[in-house]
Amino acid sequence: MITRRGMHGQVVDNLGQSIVAGRLAPGEVIDLAALELRLGASRSVVREAVRVLADKGLVDARPKRGTVVLGRESWSLLDPDLLRWQYESRTDTAFLANLAEVRSIIEPAAAGLAAVRGTDEDLAVMRAALAEMEDPAAGPEAIVLADLAFHRGLLLATHNDLLQRMELVIQTALRSRDELVHQSEGVENSAPAHRTVLEAVEGGDMPAAKAAMEQLLALAVQDESMVCTRLDVKAANA
């Protein structure tokens, strides 16, 4: 049974993950009464969770028809919870590839703009994040937070409101990716690649900043591929 602490959030997570992972298929009617019993949740909590999922495009709840699971074409794919559930489910092999493509379009351009628009305050944020990443005493969680801070600082340094809003996509998915990669053995240290990006931005060199970010993203794809392959092998042998 789920504890009462955070019950609403846990019901949302449980249902959302089940839909994204395909355990609840499009067109399937969710048995809310059975869900209440299985999770130990009240009717009001389950109904509120359904409302949240409806807002995300995962379900359609109507009187007499019930709560029906919707297909992927209806999902709010940029919703932070959906980004997290897609990564955690690892049932959609295209998700990481889609994420890598989005980052490859946005972040090199952001690095280039940061090189010509970044202020001293912006650069200070990125330097502090990199210093944390390079700290030999920093654990995996600290490195993850520093990595997030670096990329967030880079987007803010563009001084473009729309690019800054892309933090929602990049940061949510980057955290999930980092938590997996930075806790795995044999993953290459990405701090030097981040330093190359920062030095190009500090030097005001737009082409160099773009190229450095492209190299950093190539390293990220390499790490993801290695870790995911390792997990697939482990799962197959379990």
Secondary structure as a PSIPRED ss2 file (coil, helix, strand):
# PSIPRED VFORMAT (PSIPRED V4.0)

   1 M C   1.000  0.000  0.000
   2 I C   1.000  0.000  0.000
   3 T C   1.000  0.000  0.000
   4 R C   1.000  0.000  0.000
   5 R C   1.000  0.000  0.000
   6 G C   1.000  0.000  0.000
   7 M H   0.000  1.000  0.000
   8 H H   0.000  1.000  0.000
   9 G H   0.000  1.000  0.000
  10 Q H   0.000  1.000  0.000
  11 V H   0.000  1.000  0.000
  12 V H   0.000  1.000  0.000
  13 D H   0.000  1.000  0.000
  14 N H   0.000  1.000  0.000
  15 L H   0.000  1.000  0.000
  16 G H   0.000  1.000  0.000
  17 Q H   0.000  1.000  0.000
  18 S H   0.000  1.000  0.000
  19 I H   0.000  1.000  0.000
  20 V H   0.000  1.000  0.000
  21 A C   1.000  0.000  0.000
  22 G C   1.000  0.000  0.000
  23 R C   1.000  0.000  0.000
  24 L C   1.000  0.000  0.000
  25 A C   1.000  0.000  0.000
  26 P C   1.000  0.000  0.000
  27 G C   1.000  0.000  0.000
  28 E C   1.000  0.000  0.000
  29 V E   0.000  0.000  1.000
  30 I E   0.000  0.000  1.000
  31 D C   1.000  0.000  0.000
  32 L H   0.000  1.000  0.000
  33 A H   0.000  1.000  0.000
  34 A H   0.000  1.000  0.000
  35 L H   0.000  1.000  0.000
  36 E H   0.000  1.000  0.000
  37 L H   0.000  1.000  0.000
  38 R H   0.000  1.000  0.000
  39 L H   0.000  1.000  0.000
  40 G C   1.000  0.000  0.000
  41 A C   1.000  0.000  0.000
  42 S C   1.000  0.000  0.000
  43 R H   0.000  1.000  0.000
  44 S H   0.000  1.000  0.000
  45 V H   0.000  1.000  0.000
  46 V H   0.000  1.000  0.000
  47 R H   0.000  1.000  0.000
  48 E H   0.000  1.000  0.000
  49 A H   0.000  1.000  0.000
  50 V H   0.000  1.000  0.000
  51 R H   0.000  1.000  0.000
  52 V H   0.000  1.000  0.000
  53 L H   0.000  1.000  0.000
  54 A H   0.000  1.000  0.000
  55 D H   0.000  1.000  0.000
  56 K C   1.000  0.000  0.000
  57 G C   1.000  0.000  0.000
  58 L C   1.000  0.000  0.000
  59 V E   0.000  0.000  1.000
  60 D E   0.000  0.000  1.000
  61 A E   0.000  0.000  1.000
  62 R E   0.000  0.000  1.000
  63 P C   1.000  0.000  0.000
  64 K C   1.000  0.000  0.000
  65 R C   1.000  0.000  0.000
  66 G E   0.000  0.000  1.000
  67 T E   0.000  0.000  1.000
  68 V E   0.000  0.000  1.000
  69 V E   0.000  0.000  1.000
  70 L C   1.000  0.000  0.000
  71 G C   1.000  0.000  0.000
  72 R H   0.000  1.000  0.000
  73 E H   0.000  1.000  0.000
  74 S H   0.000  1.000  0.000
  75 W C   1.000  0.000  0.000
  76 S C   1.000  0.000  0.000
  77 L C   1.000  0.000  0.000
  78 L C   1.000  0.000  0.000
  79 D C   1.000  0.000  0.000
  80 P H   0.000  1.000  0.000
  81 D H   0.000  1.000  0.000
  82 L H   0.000  1.000  0.000
  83 L H   0.000  1.000  0.000
  84 R H   0.000  1.000  0.000
  85 W H   0.000  1.000  0.000
  86 Q H   0.000  1.000  0.000
  87 Y H   0.000  1.000  0.000
  88 E H   0.000  1.000  0.000
  89 S H   0.000  1.000  0.000
  90 R C   1.000  0.000  0.000
  91 T C   1.000  0.000  0.000
  92 D C   1.000  0.000  0.000
  93 T C   1.000  0.000  0.000
  94 A H   0.000  1.000  0.000
  95 F H   0.000  1.000  0.000
  96 L H   0.000  1.000  0.000
  97 A H   0.000  1.000  0.000
  98 N H   0.000  1.000  0.000
  99 L H   0.000  1.000  0.000
 100 A H   0.000  1.000  0.000
 101 E H   0.000  1.000  0.000
 102 V H   0.000  1.000  0.000
 103 R H   0.000  1.000  0.000
 104 S H   0.000  1.000  0.000
 105 I H   0.000  1.000  0.000
 106 I H   0.000  1.000  0.000
 107 E H   0.000  1.000  0.000
 108 P H   0.000  1.000  0.000
 109 A H   0.000  1.000  0.000
 110 A H   0.000  1.000  0.000
 111 A H   0.000  1.000  0.000
 112 G H   0.000  1.000  0.000
 113 L H   0.000  1.000  0.000
 114 A H   0.000  1.000  0.000
 115 A H   0.000  1.000  0.000
 116 V H   0.000  1.000  0.000
 117 R H   0.000  1.000  0.000
 118 G C   1.000  0.000  0.000
 119 T C   1.000  0.000  0.000
 120 D H   0.000  1.000  0.000
 121 E H   0.000  1.000  0.000
 122 D H   0.000  1.000  0.000
 123 L H   0.000  1.000  0.000
 124 A H   0.000  1.000  0.000
 125 V H   0.000  1.000  0.000
 126 M H   0.000  1.000  0.000
 127 R H   0.000  1.000  0.000
 128 A H   0.000  1.000  0.000
 129 A H   0.000  1.000  0.000
 130 L H   0.000  1.000  0.000
 131 A H   0.000  1.000  0.000
 132 E H   0.000  1.000  0.000
 133 M H   0.000  1.000  0.000
 134 E H   0.000  1.000  0.000
 135 D C   1.000  0.000  0.000
 136 P C   1.000  0.000  0.000
 137 A C   1.000  0.000  0.000
 138 A C   1.000  0.000  0.000
 139 G C   1.000  0.000  0.000
 140 P H   0.000  1.000  0.000
 141 E H   0.000  1.000  0.000
 142 A H   0.000  1.000  0.000
 143 I H   0.000  1.000  0.000
 144 V H   0.000  1.000  0.000
 145 L H   0.000  1.000  0.000
 146 A H   0.000  1.000  0.000
 147 D H   0.000  1.000  0.000
 148 L H   0.000  1.000  0.000
 149 A H   0.000  1.000  0.000
 150 F H   0.000  1.000  0.000
 151 H H   0.000  1.000  0.000
 152 R H   0.000  1.000  0.000
 153 G H   0.000  1.000  0.000
 154 L H   0.000  1.000  0.000
 155 L H   0.000  1.000  0.000
 156 L H   0.000  1.000  0.000
 157 A C   1.000  0.000  0.000
 158 T C   1.000  0.000  0.000
 159 H C   1.000  0.000  0.000
 160 N C   1.000  0.000  0.000
 161 D H   0.000  1.000  0.000
 162 L H   0.000  1.000  0.000
 163 L H   0.000  1.000  0.000
 164 Q H   0.000  1.000  0.000
 165 R H   0.000  1.000  0.000
 166 M C   1.000  0.000  0.000
 167 E H   0.000  1.000  0.000
 168 L H   0.000  1.000  0.000
 169 V H   0.000  1.000  0.000
 170 I H   0.000  1.000  0.000
 171 Q H   0.000  1.000  0.000
 172 T H   0.000  1.000  0.000
 173 A H   0.000  1.000  0.000
 174 L H   0.000  1.000  0.000
 175 R H   0.000  1.000  0.000
 176 S H   0.000  1.000  0.000
 177 R H   0.000  1.000  0.000
 178 D H   0.000  1.000  0.000
 179 E H   0.000  1.000  0.000
 180 L H   0.000  1.000  0.000
 181 V H   0.000  1.000  0.000
 182 H C   1.000  0.000  0.000
 183 Q C   1.000  0.000  0.000
 184 S C   1.000  0.000  0.000
 185 E C   1.000  0.000  0.000
 186 G C   1.000  0.000  0.000
 187 V C   1.000  0.000  0.000
 188 E C   1.000  0.000  0.000
 189 N C   1.000  0.000  0.000
 190 S C   1.000  0.000  0.000
 191 A H   0.000  1.000  0.000
 192 P H   0.000  1.000  0.000
 193 A H   0.000  1.000  0.000
 194 H H   0.000  1.000  0.000
 195 R H   0.000  1.000  0.000
 196 T H   0.000  1.000  0.000
 197 V H   0.000  1.000  0.000
 198 L H   0.000  1.000  0.000
 199 E H   0.000  1.000  0.000
 200 A H   0.000  1.000  0.000
 201 V H   0.000  1.000  0.000
 202 E H   0.000  1.000  0.000
 203 G C   1.000  0.000  0.000
 204 G C   1.000  0.000  0.000
 205 D C   1.000  0.000  0.000
 206 M H   0.000  1.000  0.000
 207 P H   0.000  1.000  0.000
 208 A H   0.000  1.000  0.000
 209 A H   0.000  1.000  0.000
 210 K H   0.000  1.000  0.000
 211 A H   0.000  1.000  0.000
 212 A H   0.000  1.000  0.000
 213 M H   0.000  1.000  0.000
 214 E H   0.000  1.000  0.000
 215 Q H   0.000  1.000  0.000
 216 L H   0.000  1.000  0.000
 217 L H   0.000  1.000  0.000
 218 A H   0.000  1.000  0.000
 219 L H   0.000  1.000  0.000
 220 A H   0.000  1.000  0.000
 221 V H   0.000  1.000  0.000
 222 Q H   0.000  1.000  0.000
 223 D H   0.000  1.000  0.000
 224 E H   0.000  1.000  0.000
 225 S H   0.000  1.000  0.000
 226 M H   0.000  1.000  0.000
 227 V H   0.000  1.000  0.000
 228 C H   0.000  1.000  0.000
 229 T H   0.000  1.000  0.000
 230 R H   0.000  1.000  0.000
 231 L H   0.000  1.000  0.000
 232 D H   0.000  1.000  0.000
 233 V H   0.000  1.000  0.000
 234 K H   0.000  1.000  0.000
 235 A H   0.000  1.000  0.000
 236 A H   0.000  1.000  0.000
 237 N H   0.000  1.000  0.000
 238 A C   1.000  0.000  0.000
